[in-house]
């Protein structure tokens, strides 16, 4: 059994030996930017000079894999987007905020204060927007509404489930008509104010 003093002497010897005998280095070019990098012989798999180049290299590898097997990429992406959507539905209660409709096929994510189109455009589309919602821990400015309640809130400003005086016949709020006035694309909405 070695004493503590002997162990310390051995450690000091090993440290000095490593300084006197450095590991041989291999020179290699970064696969992305072409920068010369020194690679230790015991780490021959180092291919990139920085984390930025490594991320770019992984992105290119994923893109090449997607080209080799596009169907697998589509199904994987679809499955991932479904999981993200399901997590959002679960986080916001799993049913319509207004009428309690539980069937997920009818549920939409509603912006409580409006501005949904700008949000989606800013994030780059619905899938990116769903990921943004999940990444930001499900902000309280959103809620779940079924398709009927969502359309009613858009056109009427409130839902017929909550206000029984609204919703008899076709009714469009003045706010909705004003928003459609510039770009109604030939649609003439009845006015019952």
Secondary structure as UniProt FT lines:
FT   HELIX           4..20
FT   STRAND          25..29
FT   TURN            31..33
FT   STRAND          36..40
FT   TURN            41..42
FT   TURN            44..45
FT   HELIX           51..68
FT   HELIX           70..91
FT   TURN            92..93
FT   TURN            97..99
FT   HELIX           104..106
FT   STRAND          107..111
FT   TURN            112..113
FT   HELIX           116..123
FT   HELIX           126..135
FT   TURN            136..137
FT   TURN            140..141
FT   STRAND          142..146
FT   HELIX           147..156
FT   TURN            160..162
FT   TURN            164..165
FT   HELIX           174..181
FT   TURN            182..183
FT   TURN            185..186
//
